[in-house]
Amino acid sequence: MAGKSDRAAQPVHRGKTAGWLSKVFERNPAGLNWPRAVMVLDVAVVLLFVFWAIGHEQYLLSAIFGVLFTALADPGGGYGPRAFDTSLFALIGAGVTALAFGVGADAWGWLVLAAFLVTLAAGLAAVFGARRFVNALLLNVWFIIAVALGVGLHKSSHITSYTWAQVLAWTGGAALWILVTFLWWLIRGRTDSPKLFPELPGDTSRKKPSPPLIMFAVIRALVIAGTVALAYGLGLSHGSWISIAAIIAMKPSLEQATLVSAQRLVGALIGACAASLLLLVPVNETGLRLFAVERGLEVVALVLLMHGAGIRFWNYALYTAAIAAGALILVDLPQPSDYAAEGYRVLWTLCGVGIGLLVMLLAGLLAKRNAKTP
């Protein structure tokens, strides 16, 4: 009898699992935007060839994210206010870049403090409206990635990186986007332009700094600071993947649905596994072949970021996977890779995703407690 009941229960569990996966990977055909993706790729390829030509590929990631995140923060509309908003975002991003690469060579305690303050400020930006909150989260993600890149470049014996040059690369990438939008504005006859990512919130109405909002901002800041302490305080091999996975996997607000949270977690894992496999390619290569493989992986990373721009609202899990894989390839490409390194990368990603899941559970409890409060 027990055997029959167990067999009867198996299809039910399989059905639930299949239903959950179908929801996580459910596609929205209207969310595909390949013209937008091609535009992002065109701008990124220009930057890629510029840095190839000058022989300073260590600054490519700053320029790429300067372009990509400035495009995401672009509010559209009249060119005057639009240029002001994107310039302000680029200026703040330059400060974040300087801080990230500046503390990359310092003791790990300064990294923890900087990560806590930046993440706390990003969480509290919700009081200035949804659009500014999203922009702050973009800069928060960039700070974590830039710290990882800065620490890796500092440890590298064959690559030299200067903080001022990284800031210049970020600013140049953002300025390139502002120039492109200016030229497009002239071509359109000086008419208002729509947002490149109209699906992102545009609300700028302010909110009161409620206790749940402040508490969740503090929780996120403590978690990111904790992952940075684990990664750099313990000197873990490729430990930066803990912080990157955690910041990607965590949902940015208490109000996000469970489905979106699951998509972020699944996407972070898929992206990390894909990046780990691709970073295995140059393991046994040397000389000219190693150079060619590394340049090829840079192109692959740009293509992944392009797909992220195109499928952002087609499927959130696959978008997260594409962005995570592209970012992780560019972050770890300057570092020597082997099979043990890939094991560490996947292990730390699992740890980061697990930490993100724990934070979401705590956030859920906080939301329920707040709902019971009159």
C-alpha positions in Angstrom: 0.0 0.0 0.0 2.8 2.4 0.9 4.5 1.7 -2.4 1.3 2.5 -4.3 0.8 5.7 -2.4 4.4 6.8 -3.1 4.0 6.1 -6.8 0.8 8.0 -6.9 2.4 11.0 -5.2 5.3 11.1 -7.7 3.3 12.5 -10.7 1.9 15.1 -8.4 5.3 16.3 -7.3 6.5 16.2 -10.9 3.5 18.2 -12.0 4.2 20.8 -9.4 7.9 21.0 -10.4 7.0 21.3 -14.1 4.4 23.9 -13.4 7.0 25.9 -11.3 9.6 25.7 -14.1 7.1 26.7 -16.7 6.3 29.8 -14.7 9.9 30.7 -14.2 10.7 30.4 -17.9 7.4 31.7 -19.2 8.0 34.0 -22.2 6.3 37.2 -23.1 6.5 37.6 -26.9 5.8 41.3 -26.7 8.9 41.8 -24.5 11.4 41.0 -27.3 13.2 44.1 -28.5 16.0 43.2 -31.0 16.4 46.8 -32.4 17.3 47.9 -28.8 19.7 45.0 -28.4 21.4 45.7 -31.7 21.8 49.4 -30.7 23.5 48.4 -27.4 25.7 45.9 -29.3 26.7 48.5 -31.9 27.8 51.0 -29.2 29.6 48.2 -27.2 31.5 47.0 -30.3 32.8 50.5 -30.9 34.2 50.6 -27.4 35.6 47.1 -27.8 37.6 48.0 -30.9 38.8 51.3 -29.3 40.2 49.4 -26.3 41.7 46.7 -28.6 43.4 49.5 -30.6 44.9 51.2 -27.6 45.8 47.9 -25.9 44.1 48.6 -22.6 41.3 46.0 -22.4 41.4 46.2 -18.5 39.3 49.3 -18.8 36.7 47.8 -21.2 34.3 46.7 -18.5 34.0 50.2 -17.0 33.2 51.6 -20.4 30.7 48.9 -21.2 28.7 49.3 -18.0 28.9 53.1 -18.4 27.1 52.8 -21.7 24.7 50.0 -20.6 23.6 51.5 -17.3 23.3 55.1 -18.6 21.0 53.7 -21.3 18.9 52.0 -18.7 18.8 55.2 -16.6 17.9 57.3 -19.7 14.4 58.7 -19.0 13.6 59.8 -22.5 11.5 62.9 -23.3 12.8 66.3 -24.1 16.5 66.4 -24.7 17.3 69.1 -22.1 16.0 67.3 -19.0 17.1 64.0 -20.5 20.7 65.2 -20.9 20.7 66.6 -17.4 19.4 63.3 -15.8 21.8 61.1 -17.7 24.8 63.5 -17.0 23.9 63.5 -13.3 23.7 59.6 -13.4 27.1 59.5 -15.2 28.6 61.9 -12.6 27.4 59.8 -9.7 28.6 56.7 -11.4 32.0 58.2 -11.9 32.1 58.7 -8.1 31.0 55.2 -7.4 33.7 53.9 -9.9 36.4 56.0 -8.1 35.3 54.6 -4.8 35.2 51.0 -5.9 38.6 51.0 -7.6 40.1 53.2 -5.0 39.3 50.8 -2.1 40.2 47.8 -4.2 43.8 48.0 -3.1 43.0 48.8 0.5 42.5 46.5 3.5 39.3 44.4 3.3 37.7 46.3 6.2 37.4 49.4 3.9 35.8 47.3 1.3 33.2 46.1 3.8 32.5 49.7 5.0 32.2 51.0 1.4 29.9 48.2 0.3 27.6 48.8 3.3 27.3 52.5 2.7 26.7 52.2 -1.0 24.1 49.5 -0.6 22.4 51.4 2.2 22.3 54.6 0.1 20.9 52.6 -2.9 18.1 51.1 -0.7 17.1 54.4 0.8 16.9 56.0 -2.6 13.4 54.5 -2.8 12.1 57.6 -0.9 12.9 59.7 -4.1 10.7 57.6 -6.3 10.8 54.3 -8.2 12.9 55.6 -11.1 15.6 57.0 -8.9 15.5 53.8 -6.9 16.1 51.7 -10.0 19.0 54.0 -11.0 20.5 53.7 -7.5 20.3 49.9 -7.8 22.1 50.0 -11.1 24.9 51.9 -9.5 24.9 49.5 -6.5 25.3 46.5 -8.9 28.1 48.3 -10.7 29.9 49.1 -7.4 30.0 45.4 -6.5 31.2 44.4 -10.0 33.8 47.2 -10.0 35.1 46.2 -6.6 35.6 42.6 -7.8 37.3 43.8 -10.9 39.5 46.2 -9.0 40.7 43.6 -6.5 41.4 41.1 -9.3 43.4 43.6 -11.2 45.3 44.7 -8.1 46.3 41.0 -7.5 47.4 40.5 -11.1 51.1 40.8 -11.7 50.9 41.3 -15.5 48.1 43.9 -15.8 48.4 47.5 -14.6 45.2 49.4 -13.7 44.8 53.1 -12.6 41.7 54.3 -10.8 41.6 57.6 -12.7 41.7 55.6 -16.0 38.8 53.4 -14.8 36.8 56.5 -13.9 37.6 58.0 -17.3 36.5 54.8 -19.0 33.1 54.8 -17.2 32.6 58.5 -18.0 33.6 58.0 -21.6 31.1 55.2 -22.0 28.3 57.3 -20.4 29.3 60.3 -22.6 29.2 58.1 -25.7 25.6 57.2 -24.9 24.7 60.9 -24.3 26.3 61.7 -27.7 24.4 59.0 -29.5 21.1 60.2 -28.0 22.0 63.8 -29.0 22.7 62.8 -32.6 19.5 60.7 -32.7 17.6 63.8 -31.4 18.9 65.9 -34.2 18.0 63.2 -36.8 14.5 63.0 -35.4 14.1 66.8 -35.9 14.6 67.8 -32.3 11.5 66.0 -31.1 11.0 64.2 -27.8 12.4 60.7 -27.8 10.8 57.7 -26.0 12.6 55.8 -23.3 14.9 53.0 -24.6 13.5 50.8 -21.8 9.9 52.0 -21.4 9.1 49.0 -19.2 11.2 50.4 -16.3 9.4 52.7 -13.8 9.3 56.4 -14.5 7.6 57.5 -11.3 9.6 60.2 -9.4 7.0 60.9 -6.7 8.6 60.8 -3.2 7.6 58.4 -0.5 7.9 58.6 3.3 10.8 56.8 4.8 8.7 54.1 6.4 10.2 51.7 9.0 9.9 48.6 6.6 11.6 50.5 3.8 14.5 51.5 6.1 14.7 48.1 7.7 14.9 46.3 4.3 17.6 48.8 3.1 19.6 48.1 6.2 19.2 44.3 5.8 20.4 44.4 2.2 23.4 46.6 3.2 24.3 44.2 6.0 24.1 41.2 3.7 26.2 42.7 0.9 28.8 43.9 3.5 28.8 40.4 5.0 29.4 38.8 1.6 32.2 41.2 0.9 33.8 40.4 4.3 33.6 36.7 3.5 35.0 37.1 0.0 37.9 39.4 0.8 38.4 39.0 4.5 39.0 35.3 4.2 40.9 35.7 1.0 38.6 33.2 -0.8 39.7 32.2 -4.3 37.3 33.9 -6.7 35.2 34.9 -3.6 33.9 38.0 -5.4 31.4 35.7 -7.0 29.6 35.5 -3.7 28.8 39.2 -3.6 28.0 39.4 -7.3 25.6 36.4 -7.1 24.0 37.9 -3.9 23.4 41.3 -5.3 22.0 39.8 -8.6 19.8 37.3 -6.8 18.3 39.6 -4.1 15.1 41.3 -5.1 15.4 45.1 -4.8 12.2 45.7 -2.8 9.8 44.1 -0.4 6.9 44.4 -2.9 8.4 42.1 -5.6 6.6 38.9 -6.3 7.9 35.5 -5.4 8.1 34.5 -9.0 10.5 37.4 -9.9 12.6 36.4 -6.9 12.8 32.8 -8.2 13.7 34.0 -11.6 16.6 36.1 -10.3 17.9 33.1 -8.3 17.6 30.7 -11.3 19.1 33.2 -13.7 22.1 33.9 -11.4 22.9 30.2 -11.2 22.5 29.6 -15.0 24.7 32.7 -15.7 27.4 31.6 -13.3 27.5 28.0 -14.7 27.7 29.3 -18.3 30.4 31.8 -17.4 32.4 29.0 -15.6 32.2 26.7 -18.6 33.3 29.5 -21.0 36.2 30.5 -18.7 37.5 27.0 -19.0 38.3 27.5 -22.7 41.6 29.3 -22.2 42.9 27.0 -19.5 45.6 25.2 -21.6 46.2 28.0 -24.1 49.3 30.1 -24.2 50.9 32.8 -26.4 49.0 34.0 -29.4 46.2 31.4 -29.0 45.5 32.6 -25.5 45.3 36.2 -26.7 42.9 35.2 -29.5 40.7 33.2 -27.1 40.5 36.1 -24.6 39.5 38.5 -27.3 36.9 36.0 -28.5 35.5 35.7 -24.9 35.2 39.5 -24.7 33.0 39.3 -27.9 31.0 36.5 -26.4 30.4 38.6 -23.2 29.2 41.6 -25.3 26.8 39.3 -27.2 25.4 38.0 -23.9 24.9 41.6 -22.7 23.2 42.4 -26.0 20.8 39.5 -25.5 20.1 40.7 -22.0 19.1 44.1 -23.5 16.9 42.4 -26.0 15.1 39.9 -23.7 14.8 42.0 -20.6 11.0 41.7 -20.6 10.8 38.5 -22.6 11.9 36.3 -19.7 13.4 37.7 -16.6 15.3 34.5 -15.6 17.1 34.3 -19.0 17.8 38.0 -18.9 19.4 37.7 -15.5 21.4 34.7 -16.8 22.7 36.7 -19.8 23.7 39.7 -17.7 25.3 37.6 -15.0 27.3 35.5 -17.5 28.5 38.5 -19.5 29.6 40.4 -16.3 31.3 37.5 -14.7 33.3 36.7 -17.9 34.6 40.2 -18.1 35.3 40.4 -14.4 37.4 37.1 -14.3 38.9 37.1 -17.7 42.2 38.8 -16.6 42.6 36.1 -13.9 44.2 32.7 -14.7 41.7 29.9 -14.8 41.8 26.2 -14.1 39.4 23.4 -13.2 39.7 24.1 -9.4 38.9 27.8 -10.1 35.7 26.8 -11.9 34.6 24.7 -8.9 35.2 27.6 -6.6 33.2 30.0 -8.8 30.2 27.7 -8.9 30.4 27.0 -5.2 30.6 30.7 -4.3 27.7 31.4 -6.6 25.6 28.9 -4.8 26.6 30.5 -1.5 25.7 33.9 -2.8 22.3 32.7 -4.2 21.6 31.0 -0.9 22.3 34.2 1.0 20.0 36.0 -1.3 17.3 33.4 -0.7 17.7 33.8 3.1 17.3 37.6 2.7 14.1 37.1 0.8 12.7 34.9 3.5 13.6 37.5 6.1 12.0 40.2 3.9 8.8 38.0 3.6 8.6 37.7 7.3 9.1 41.5 7.6 6.4 42.2 5.1 3.9 39.9 6.9 4.7 41.5 10.2 4.2 44.9 8.7 0.8 43.8 7.2 -0.4 42.8 10.7 0.5 46.2 12.1 -2.5 48.7 12.0 
